[in-house]
Amino acid sequence: MAEENGKIEEEAQEDPSEKVEKDRAEEISKAQKAVKEMLGGDKKPKSAKLPQKLQNAMLKSTSPKNVYHTIQFMEDVPVKLYAEVARTETPLRNILSWKTGSIVKFDKVIGEPVDVLIGDQLLARGEVVVVNNRFGIRISEITRPDEKVGNARQ
């Protein structure tokens, strides 16, 4: 019991500015872990949706009385962006018979928009363009969070 009282007294004597810095460091650490998880680290990327606990913490930390930073502090975090031209399913025996010059057919028609993804989360759709002898994507639509890869909006 005396040990518990000692902890309570120690917490009461803690400098408020130190507590604020400690809380801020914890929030930044949580955000960094979430971004790393979102990007999949060294593994295949997972869904880009942030965990509900982190979303709540970020909302709480940006309330008017408690503003230390906003989502802007994450704007410089590098993310891998993917443009998916098409997908298809084929039996493994077909793949094993491939050789140089083999052609793989896709259902997507020339001119259909390609999907732009971060990890496996659909972000946008656009058309393939060439800029200074390099491929690019001209964004034609920003997708909604509930849209899935390959399902074009009607």
CORPEGI-V891742 format. One record per pair of residues at least 12 apart in sequence whose C-alpha atoms are under 10 Angstrom apart, sorted by the first residue. I is the first residue (numbers start at 1). GAP is how many residues later the second one is. D is the distance in whole Angstrom. If there is no record, write none. Layout:
i/gap/d
I/GAP/D
I/GAP/D
This chain:
i/gap/d
20/46/10
20/48/9
21/47/10
23/38/10
24/37/9
24/44/8
24/45/9
27/27/8
27/30/7
27/31/8
27/34/8
28/30/10
28/41/10
28/45/9
28/46/9
30/23/10
30/24/7
30/27/9
30/28/10
31/19/9
31/20/10
31/23/7
31/24/9
31/26/9
31/27/8
31/40/10
31/43/9
32/42/9
32/45/9
33/21/10
34/14/9
34/15/9
34/16/6
34/17/7
34/20/8
35/13/8
35/14/10
35/15/8
35/39/9
35/42/8
35/43/10
35/44/9
36/41/10
36/43/10
37/12/10
37/13/9
37/14/10
38/12/7
38/13/9
38/41/10
38/80/9
38/81/7
38/82/9
38/83/10
39/39/10
39/40/7
39/41/8
39/79/8
39/80/6
39/81/9
40/79/7
40/80/10
44/75/8
44/76/9
45/35/10
45/73/8
45/74/5
45/75/6
45/76/9
46/72/10
46/73/6
46/74/6
46/75/8
47/71/9
47/72/7
47/73/6
47/74/6
47/75/10
48/69/10
48/70/7
48/71/7
48/72/7
48/73/6
48/74/9
48/75/10
49/72/8
49/96/9
58/12/8
58/13/8
59/12/10
79/39/7
79/40/8
80/37/8
80/38/6
80/39/7
81/35/7
81/36/6
81/37/5
81/38/7
81/39/10
81/40/10
81/42/9
82/33/8
82/34/6
82/35/5
82/36/6
82/37/7
82/38/9
82/39/10
82/40/9
82/41/10
83/31/7
83/32/6
83/33/4
83/34/6
83/35/9
83/39/10
83/41/9
83/42/9
83/43/9
83/44/10
83/45/9
83/53/9
83/54/8
84/29/10
84/30/6
84/31/5
84/32/6
84/33/8
84/38/10
84/41/9
84/65/9
84/66/9
85/21/9
85/23/8
85/25/10
85/27/9
85/28/8
85/29/5
85/30/7
85/31/9
85/42/9
85/43/9
85/65/10
86/19/10
86/20/6
86/21/8
86/22/6
86/23/9
86/26/10
86/27/10
86/28/7
86/29/8
86/63/10
86/64/8
87/18/9
87/19/7
87/20/8
87/21/8
87/62/10
87/63/8
88/16/9
88/17/8
88/18/6
88/19/7
88/20/9
89/16/10
89/17/9
90/14/9
90/15/10
108/42/9
110/17/10
110/18/10
111/15/10
111/16/7
111/17/8
112/13/9
112/14/8
112/15/7
112/16/9
112/40/9
113/12/6
113/13/5
113/14/5
113/15/8
113/24/9
113/25/9
113/26/9
113/27/8
113/28/9
113/37/9
113/39/8
114/12/5
114/13/6
114/14/7
114/23/8
114/24/10
114/25/9
114/26/10
114/35/9
114/36/8
114/38/10
115/12/9
115/22/9
115/24/10
115/26/10
115/28/10
115/33/10
115/34/7
115/35/7
115/36/9
115/37/9
116/21/8
116/23/9
116/26/9
116/27/9
116/33/9
117/32/8
120/28/9
120/29/8
121/24/8
121/25/10
121/26/9
121/27/8
121/28/8
122/20/9
122/21/7
122/22/8
122/23/8
122/24/9
122/25/7
122/26/6
122/27/6
122/28/9
123/18/9
123/19/6
123/20/6
123/21/8
123/22/8
123/24/9
123/25/10
123/26/9
124/15/7
124/16/8
124/17/6
124/18/4
124/19/5
124/20/8
124/23/10
124/25/10
125/12/8
125/13/8
125/14/6
125/15/6
125/16/5
125/17/7
125/18/7
125/24/10
125/25/10
125/27/9
125/28/10
126/12/5
126/13/4
126/14/5
126/15/7
126/16/9
127/12/7
127/13/7
127/14/10
141/12/9
